[in-house]
Amino acid sequence: MESRIKLVGHPLHPMLVVFPLGLLSTAVVFDLIYLVNDDVRWTEIAFYLIGAGLVGGLAAAIPGWIDWWAIPPQTRAKRVGLVHGAGNVVVLGLFIVSWLIRQPAPGAPSMRAIAAGLIGIVIVMGTAWLGGELVDRLGVGVDDGANLDAPNSLVTRQARERRAREQAKYPGMDRRAPGSAP
């Protein structure tokens, strides 16, 4: 099932999820460094990473939600996608809580703020796995013409269809350019 929102021929959702995953997980790592060395600079940076990660998470959610709506009902993919999306809403909620708790003093977060981020990262490991399940096992977001010899994604659909018609018309047609050496 092809993605409904693409950028330069590729699904937009997986392109965007790397930002919140990287930003939010780095914020948790920085909180852990703070707990070890008590240097407030790490939690101040974590505060801003969380803010950026939340914006990135909301941006990634939009194409993900649109793709989920296109999945046929009563399928395993629809159910897995629902758990994947709902889990990510919980993750964003935990990081929103962490960010809000930190608001008055980003350099001195409470253990509740740090714990919210840690719990969020544990949950995101599961939701990321579910995202992989959607793509790798269930084919969600995969181009309908995907195969090991598929043409470049920048080639238009019309050009691919024209090429397929030519190959069907002339099954023994060589893929090399006319006149080229074997």
Secondary structure, DSSP 4 states (H G I P E B T S, - for coil): ---SSEETTEEHHHHHHHHHHHHHHHHHHHHHHHHHH--HHHHHHHHHHHHHHHHHHHHHHHHHHHHHHHSPTTSHHHHHHHHHHHHHHHHHHHHHHHHHHHTT-TTS--HHHHHHHHHHHHHHHHHHHHHHIIIIIT-TT--TT-STTPPPTTS-HHHHHHHHHHHHHSTT--SSPTT---
